[in-house]
């Protein structure tokens, strides 16, 4: 989900990814702000060192970054921003927390829901999106892209207040 969102943002801003070692990076402007979009190309569970190298290499502060990732504990299509927190069982986020030595970085989480009974969580998140959930997740990608633009221009608190709302039920 993270790559899907970042690819959508890059496409909307006319940015192209170029490989820099084990990172694919796109640099340009998003909503009038200078940004670097990065996609670690190694194992997701070991992405912490790659992100730490990027932060150090560019002299960034942790307040300058936001990590976009899937979340099994959120309903499919739900978007949620946080300023800090645990890894919630997400091994990529655990790698970041362990490498950075802190949980104080922003996250943009996109809900994918829990796997069906008996299905491994890793297999579930790596499998193609089921046809019945594709439209919901495509809508979430668009919402997440808007949330990133808001975060870049107005900050985390404004983005949280605007995007951390529970979607209205579409049931009659």
C-alpha positions as CSV (number, residue, x, y, z in Angstrom):
1,X,0.0,0.0,0.0
2,X,2.8,2.4,0.8
3,X,4.3,2.1,-2.7
4,X,0.9,2.4,-4.3
5,X,0.3,5.7,-2.5
6,X,3.8,7.0,-3.1
7,X,3.6,6.0,-6.8
8,X,0.2,7.8,-7.0
9,X,1.6,11.0,-5.5
10,X,4.6,10.9,-7.8
11,X,2.4,10.5,-10.9
12,X,0.1,13.3,-9.8
13,X,3.1,15.6,-9.3
14,X,4.9,14.5,-12.5
15,X,7.8,13.0,-10.6
16,X,9.9,10.1,-11.8
17,X,11.7,7.6,-9.6
18,X,15.4,7.0,-10.1
19,X,17.4,4.2,-8.4
20,X,20.0,5.3,-5.8
21,X,21.5,2.0,-4.5
22,X,18.7,0.3,-2.6
23,X,16.4,3.3,-2.7
24,X,14.2,4.5,-5.5
25,X,13.8,8.3,-5.1
26,X,11.7,11.0,-6.8
27,X,12.5,14.6,-6.1
28,X,10.4,17.7,-6.9
29,X,7.5,19.7,-5.6
30,X,4.3,18.5,-4.0
31,X,1.6,21.1,-3.2
32,X,4.2,23.8,-3.5
33,X,6.7,22.2,-1.1
34,X,10.1,20.5,-2.0
35,X,9.8,16.8,-1.4
36,X,11.7,13.6,-1.8
37,X,9.6,10.4,-2.2
38,X,11.5,7.2,-1.4
39,X,10.8,3.5,-1.8
40,X,13.2,1.1,-0.2
41,X,14.1,-1.6,-2.7
42,X,15.4,-4.2,-0.2
43,X,13.4,-6.4,2.1
44,X,10.6,-4.4,3.8
45,X,11.4,-6.0,7.1
46,X,14.9,-4.4,6.9
47,X,14.0,-1.0,5.6
48,X,15.1,0.9,8.7
49,X,18.8,1.2,7.8
50,X,17.9,2.4,4.2
51,X,15.7,5.1,5.6
52,X,18.2,6.1,8.3
53,X,20.9,6.5,5.6
54,X,18.6,8.7,3.6
55,X,17.7,10.9,6.6
56,X,21.4,11.2,7.6
57,X,22.6,11.7,4.0
58,X,20.2,14.6,3.4
59,X,20.5,16.0,6.9
60,X,16.8,15.6,7.7
61,X,15.1,15.9,11.0
62,X,12.6,13.2,11.9
63,X,9.8,15.8,11.7
64,X,10.6,16.1,8.0
65,X,9.6,12.5,7.2
66,X,6.4,10.5,7.0
67,X,6.3,6.8,6.5
68,X,3.4,5.4,4.5
69,X,2.4,1.8,5.1
70,X,-0.4,-0.8,5.3
71,X,-2.2,-1.6,8.5
72,X,-3.9,-4.9,9.3
73,X,-5.8,-3.4,12.3
74,X,-7.6,-0.8,10.2
75,X,-10.6,-1.6,8.1
76,X,-9.9,-1.8,4.4
77,X,-9.7,1.7,2.9
78,X,-9.4,3.6,6.2
79,X,-6.7,6.2,6.3
80,X,-5.0,7.3,9.6
81,X,-2.1,9.6,10.4
82,X,-0.1,9.4,13.6
83,X,2.8,11.3,15.0
84,X,4.4,8.4,16.9
85,X,3.7,5.0,18.3
86,X,4.6,1.3,18.3
87,X,5.0,-0.9,15.3
88,X,1.7,-2.7,15.7
89,X,3.2,-5.9,14.4
90,X,4.4,-4.3,11.2
91,X,8.0,-5.5,10.7
92,X,9.0,-2.6,8.4
93,X,8.0,-0.1,11.0
94,X,9.7,-2.2,13.7
95,X,12.9,-2.0,11.6
96,X,12.6,1.8,11.4
97,X,12.0,2.2,15.2
98,X,14.9,-0.1,16.0
99,X,17.3,1.6,13.6
100,X,16.3,5.1,14.4
101,X,16.1,4.4,18.2
102,X,12.8,6.2,18.5
103,X,9.1,5.9,17.5
104,X,8.8,9.7,17.0
105,X,8.2,9.9,13.3
106,X,4.9,10.5,11.4
107,X,3.1,7.6,9.8
108,X,0.3,7.5,7.2
109,X,-1.5,4.2,7.6
110,X,-3.8,2.6,5.0
111,X,-6.1,-0.1,6.3
112,X,-6.1,-3.4,4.6
113,X,-8.0,-5.4,7.3
114,X,-7.1,-8.8,8.7
115,X,-6.5,-11.8,6.5
116,X,-9.2,-14.5,6.3
117,X,-8.9,-17.2,9.0
118,X,-6.0,-19.5,8.4
119,X,-4.2,-17.2,5.9
120,X,-0.7,-15.9,6.9
121,X,-0.6,-12.1,7.3
122,X,2.6,-11.8,5.2
123,X,1.0,-13.8,2.4
124,X,-2.1,-11.7,2.7
125,X,-0.4,-8.3,2.4
126,X,1.8,-9.5,-0.5
127,X,-1.0,-11.0,-2.5
128,X,-2.8,-9.1,-5.3
129,X,-5.7,-7.0,-4.1
130,X,-8.9,-9.0,-4.2
131,X,-11.3,-7.6,-6.9
132,X,-13.9,-6.9,-4.4
133,X,-11.6,-4.6,-2.4
134,X,-9.8,-2.9,-5.3
135,X,-12.2,0.1,-5.5
136,X,-12.1,0.7,-1.8
137,X,-8.3,0.6,-1.7
138,X,-8.0,2.8,-4.8
139,X,-10.2,5.4,-3.1
140,X,-8.0,5.1,0.0
141,X,-4.9,5.7,-2.1
142,X,-6.4,8.9,-3.4
143,X,-7.4,10.0,0.1
144,X,-3.9,9.1,1.3
145,X,-2.3,11.2,-1.5
146,X,-4.4,14.2,-0.4
147,X,-3.3,13.6,3.2
148,X,0.3,13.7,2.2
149,X,-0.2,17.0,0.4
150,X,-1.9,18.4,3.5
151,X,0.9,17.1,5.7
152,X,3.5,18.7,3.5
153,X,1.8,22.1,3.4
154,X,-0.1,22.4,6.7
155,X,1.6,20.0,9.1
156,X,0.7,16.8,10.9
157,X,-1.9,18.1,13.3
158,X,-4.0,19.7,10.5
159,X,-3.7,16.6,8.4
160,X,-4.7,14.4,11.4
161,X,-7.7,16.6,12.1
162,X,-8.8,16.5,8.5
163,X,-8.1,12.9,7.5
164,X,-8.5,10.9,10.7
165,X,-12.2,10.7,10.4
166,X,-14.2,7.5,10.2
167,X,-15.8,7.2,6.8
168,X,-19.6,7.3,6.8
169,X,-21.2,3.9,6.3
170,X,-22.6,3.4,2.8
171,X,-25.2,1.0,4.1
172,X,-28.8,2.2,3.7
